[in-house]
Structure formats: structure tokens, C-alpha cells
Amino acid sequence: MERSPGVESSQKTILYIEDDPASRSLVERALSHLGYRVLVAERGLDGVDIARRELPDLILTDINLPDLSGREITTTLRRDKRFSTTPIVALTAQGYGEHRALAMAAGVTGYLVKPVDIEALKERVEYYLRGGSDQIDAATLSDAQTKYIQEIVGRLEGQIRDLESSNNALKRLDRMKDSFIQVTAHELRTPLTLVYGYGRLLAEIPEVKAAMEQNENTRATIQGLNDGIKRMQNIVNEIVTISRIMTNQIDLSLGPLNPAVIAEKVVKNQEEALRVRPLTLHFERANWPERMRGDGDLIALLLNNLVSNAIKYTPDGGSVYLTASSDEQTLRISVRDTGIGVAKDEQKRIFERFHTAGDTRLHSTSKTAFRGGGLGLGLAVCKGIVEAHGGNIWVESPGFDPQTCPGSEFIVQIPLSVTPLRKNKL
């Protein structure tokens, strides 16, 4: 809550934590009328945050609140040295007796009972602000402290059990989601393969072929149809791959392969995108090793996704660098760009499934257009492929800045000889 205009620096600040609007309004008006600066909170956690930020001179709190109890608020704040002597007063409908003793055991300075007597409230607030406190005999306080500890432990146990139950429910939902994605992707794959096949056959029919040669609109229509189907196939294939990763069902088809040849093919596949943008892709085959053992199709998908990602986040006229180095055991691949970079707090999350950096409203339908759209699966697929090969992947970037374009570098390290001793667990 902001300070009222004209508030003097010597004015005392009181924080009142109360979930009942009527009680909160009454006490707030009464204390404001008495010249105090009053802050209010409806929940215990909000009250704790305000207290830590504003450092009030006195805190009034109800005992029964929707999240933390008044006793738990007191215990929480007393752990902070800044509140070791701050008056914390329980203002509650709970009567005296055991309730008062439990509040005193939690560390409250005083205990007031509703309904509020405004004159008595004024006197007691002034008393507590001067350093006064309520007293309780040692034996009663000791018994109350024991009961309070038991209450806290019991509540903690209940909360842990609730969290475990919620966590188990979330795990079940996550498994159902993964199964649904996997089944849906496979169901889409079959009809798309048929549609793509018939689309290609359609383009080869002599009459259609002649029409395409004679009419630009016909050619563009058939080509657009096939391009759209092919892109849909690529999306479904991405989903199938990530579903295998999610359900720990990715099986490597290991064999000897040539990383240099694979990288060269990936570069060739990106020529059209690089021409349209335009961008420059720097690649030297001579720096790549000629032999390794791994899954060639997945390594190709890894490189293609990393290069496509670099293209997507590099403005027109920029550069992408695909380089590699190796020793006797490890292949190190680097995909560096002169793009907009990756924010520090995003550099781990970008490898999560369905995570998309930046504002999705800026995305286009193209996967290679600047900041173009996607499902947020590309880097998650890369992470799964790399880890299935027993390697690591990470990103290094000074930060995100579309104006200065600090760039980013995605680095992959995988063994040159992958020997899965057990099923890949991703």
C-alpha cells in the first residue's frame, strides 16, 4: 500500500492482517483516525511480504487466516532479526485461555479479543508501541509451547501428505498426456503419409504435369499442397520423436557414420532458407571428424534442429557458424549465430518440452522466418538425442537483445563411440 500524501516520517506504521472485510475496514478506519499509517493484508503470506518490505512499527493479526495462521505468521517473522522486538499482537475472535497461551507460545506480544473496543484498542496499541507486553506464567507458557509444536508438526504432516497426493495426481495426468500425444502422433502419421503419396502421384499425372507447366497458378497450388503436407509430416515426426523421449522409448540404431557427411547434407538442406532470409552459413567440412559410432538419422535431426533454430533467431544479413572439433573420445559440435541471443533466465528452460522463448504473438507460421513459429519441441528433441548418446548440450549467450544481437552458441559434446549398456533413460 502506498503512503498517503503528507505522511510525516515520524508517523507510526501499523500492519493489520485480516481476511474478514468488515473487521479489516473497521480497524483500518479507527487506526487511521488516530493518526497511524495503516497497511492491510487479506492473507498471511501477503502480510509477511508487506512486513518484510515496509518494516511496520506494530503488527496486528487475526489467528484464523486462509493460508498461514496468526501464530505461524508470528513464528515466521520472529525468525527475522528485524522483527525480534517488533510488537506483534493477536486480534481475534478466539477467546482467552488456551488460545491466548498458544499465541503467546508462538511469540506474540499481546492478545486482544473481538469484537473490537475502539477505546481499548487505542490504549493497547499505544501500550505495545511503548514497549509493553502481556505476561503469562511460566508453567502455562511451557505447556502451550509443547502444544504449539505438536500443532505445527501435525499441520506440516498434513501439508506434506496433501502435496504428495497432488504430486501423484499430476504424475498420472502427465503420463496420460504423454500417452495421448504418442497415440495421436501415430494416428496422424498414417493418413498424412497417404495424402503426401497421393499428392506426389497427382503431380506426376501427365495432364496435371502439363497444366503445371502451362499455368503458374496450377503449379503454385500443387507445390503449395505438397509443401504443406511435407511440413505437417515434419511436425508429426517431431511429436513422435519427442513422445519417444518423454516415455523413455527412444532406441538408438547404432552404427558407423560420417559426421562430416551428415553436417554437409544438413547445410545443403538449409540452402533455400538461407537464400530467402538471407543469411550466411559458415561451414568447413575439413574440421569435422570422418568417423564415429551413433544413430545417423538422429544426429542429422540434431544438427538440422540446431541450425534451423539459429536461422530462426538471427536477423536477415546475419551469420550462422557450424563447427566441430574432436579428440580421441569426444565430438564437440558448436552452432553459433549473430542473433538476438538468449536471456540468462531462459538458458536452461529452452530445452524443456513445448517451451518457446519470447512473445509467441511475434511468431510467424514459418519455421525459418525470423522469430518464426514452432511447437517448442526442437531443442527438447536435441536434448533427448544428445542424452541418448551419452552426451551433454547447453547454450552460452551474453543475454537477449533484439537491437544489439549479442548472439548465442549451442554446444554439444557426445562420445565418438556410443555403447548403450542399458536402455536409454531420458
FENPEFEN-V369060 format. One record per backbone hydrogen bond with DSSP energy under -1.0 kcal/mol. NH is the residue of the N-H (numbers start at 1). CO is the residue of the C=O. E is the energy in kcal/mol with one decimal. If there is no record, write none. Layout:
{{NH,CO,E} {NH,CO,E}}
This chain:
{{7,4,-1.5} {11,8,-1.4} {14,37,-3.0} {15,58,-2.4} {16,39,-3.0} {17,60,-2.8} {18,41,-2.5} {24,20,-2.5} {25,21,-2.6} {26,22,-2.3} {27,23,-2.4} {28,24,-2.2} {29,25,-2.5} {30,26,-2.3} {31,27,-2.7} {32,28,-2.3} {33,29,-2.4} {34,30,-1.3} {35,32,-1.5} {36,31,-2.2} {37,12,-2.8} {39,14,-2.8} {41,16,-1.9} {47,43,-2.2} {48,44,-2.5} {49,45,-2.2} {50,46,-2.5} {51,47,-2.7} {52,48,-2.4} {53,49,-1.7} {54,50,-3.2} {55,51,-2.4} {57,13,-2.1} {58,13,-1.4} {59,87,-2.6} {60,15,-3.4} {61,89,-2.4} {62,17,-2.4} {70,63,-2.3} {73,69,-2.4} {74,70,-2.0} {75,71,-2.4} {76,72,-2.4} {77,73,-2.5} {78,74,-2.4} {80,77,-1.6} {83,80,-2.3} {84,81,-1.4} {89,59,-3.4} {90,110,-2.3} {91,61,-2.3} {92,112,-2.4} {101,97,-2.1} {102,98,-2.7} {103,99,-2.0} {104,100,-2.4} {105,101,-2.3} {106,102,-1.5} {108,103,-2.0} {109,88,-3.6} {110,88,-1.1} {112,90,-3.8} {114,92,-2.5} {121,117,-3.2} {122,118,-2.4} {123,119,-1.9} {124,120,-2.7} {125,121,-2.7} {126,122,-2.0} {127,123,-2.1} {128,124,-2.8} {129,125,-2.4} {130,126,-1.5} {131,128,-1.3} {132,127,-2.5} {134,109,-2.8} {141,137,-2.3} {142,138,-2.5} {143,139,-2.2} {144,140,-2.4} {145,141,-2.3} {146,142,-1.8} {147,143,-2.2} {148,144,-2.6} {149,145,-2.3} {150,146,-2.1} {151,147,-2.3} {152,148,-2.5} {153,149,-2.6} {154,150,-2.4} {155,151,-2.3} {156,152,-2.6} {157,153,-2.5} {158,154,-2.1} {159,155,-2.4} {160,156,-2.5} {161,157,-2.4} {162,158,-2.2} {163,159,-2.5} {164,160,-2.6} {165,161,-2.3} {166,162,-2.6} {167,163,-2.8} {168,164,-2.4} {169,165,-2.0} {170,166,-2.4} {171,167,-2.3} {172,168,-2.2} {173,169,-2.3} {174,170,-2.5} {175,171,-2.4} {176,172,-2.4} {177,173,-2.5} {178,174,-2.6} {179,175,-2.5} {180,176,-2.5} {181,177,-2.6} {182,178,-2.3} {183,179,-2.7} {184,180,-2.7} {185,181,-2.5} {186,182,-2.0} {187,183,-2.4} {188,184,-2.2} {189,185,-1.7} {190,186,-1.2} {192,188,-1.9} {193,189,-2.2} {194,190,-1.8} {195,191,-2.7} {196,192,-2.9} {197,193,-2.4} {198,194,-2.8} {199,195,-2.4} {200,196,-2.2} {201,197,-2.3} {202,198,-2.6} {203,199,-1.7} {205,202,-1.0} {209,205,-3.5} {210,206,-2.7} {211,207,-2.1} {212,208,-2.5} {213,209,-1.8} {214,210,-1.7} {215,211,-2.3} {219,215,-2.1} {220,216,-2.6} {221,217,-2.3} {222,218,-2.5} {223,219,-2.5} {224,220,-2.6} {225,221,-2.2} {226,222,-2.3} {227,223,-2.7} {228,224,-2.4} {229,225,-2.2} {230,226,-2.4} {231,227,-2.4} {232,228,-2.2} {233,229,-2.3} {234,230,-2.1} {235,231,-2.2} {236,232,-2.5} {237,233,-2.7} {238,234,-2.1} {239,235,-2.3} {240,236,-2.7} {241,237,-2.5} {242,238,-2.8} {243,239,-2.3} {244,240,-1.9} {245,241,-1.9} {246,242,-2.9} {247,243,-1.8} {248,245,-1.4} {249,244,-3.2} {254,252,-1.1} {255,294,-1.4} {257,292,-2.6} {260,289,-1.1} {262,258,-2.0} {263,259,-2.7} {264,260,-2.2} {265,261,-2.1} {266,262,-2.2} {267,263,-2.3} {268,264,-2.1} {269,265,-2.3} {271,268,-1.5} {274,270,-2.6} {275,271,-2.0} {276,272,-2.3} {277,273,-2.0} {279,274,-1.9} {280,318,-2.0} {282,320,-3.3} {287,284,-1.3} {288,285,-2.2} {292,257,-1.5} {293,416,-3.6} {294,255,-2.3} {299,295,-2.5} {300,296,-2.2} {301,297,-2.1} {302,298,-2.5} {303,299,-2.4} {304,300,-2.5} {305,301,-2.4} {306,302,-2.1} {307,303,-2.6} {308,304,-2.6} {309,305,-2.3} {310,306,-2.1} {311,307,-2.5} {312,308,-2.4} {313,309,-1.5} {314,311,-1.2} {317,278,-3.5} {318,315,-1.8} {320,280,-2.8} {321,336,-3.6} {322,282,-2.7} {323,334,-2.5} {325,332,-2.1} {327,330,-1.8} {331,414,-3.2} {332,325,-3.2} {333,412,-2.7} {334,323,-2.7} {335,410,-2.4} {336,321,-2.5} {337,408,-2.4} {338,319,-1.5} {340,313,-2.2} {346,343,-1.7} {350,346,-2.1} {351,348,-1.1} {352,349,-2.3} {354,376,-1.3} {355,352,-1.5} {362,359,-2.0} {363,360,-1.2} {371,312,-4.7} {372,369,-2.6} {373,364,-1.8} {381,377,-2.9} {382,378,-2.0} {383,379,-2.4} {384,380,-2.2} {385,381,-2.6} {386,382,-2.7} {387,383,-2.5} {388,384,-2.0} {389,385,-1.2} {390,387,-1.5} {391,386,-2.7} {392,413,-2.3} {394,411,-1.9} {396,409,-2.4} {401,340,-2.8} {405,401,-2.2} {407,339,-2.0} {409,396,-2.3} {410,335,-2.6} {411,394,-2.8} {412,333,-2.8} {413,392,-2.6} {414,331,-2.3} {416,329,-3.0}}
